Amino acid sequence: MTGAALSHINPAGWYRYTQFADPAINYYGVWTDGREVFVVGNDGRKTYILHGK
C-alpha cells in the first residue's frame, strides 16, 4: 500500500477500493487476525485506522 491507494489481491486479480483514494493519506500498515482487517494511515496531521470484515 502506498499513498492514496488501498488495494486487495485475490485469484481474479487486484481490486482497488476507490472510497479510500485520498492523495493526502499515506497507508502504511495492515494487520488481520483472519476475521477482521485493520489498516493504518496518516496525512501528516492525523492518524487513521480503518477496520472492517
ABEGO torsion letter per residue (X at the ends): XBBGBBBBBBAAEBBBBAAABBAABBBABBBBAGABBBBBBBAGABBBBBBBX
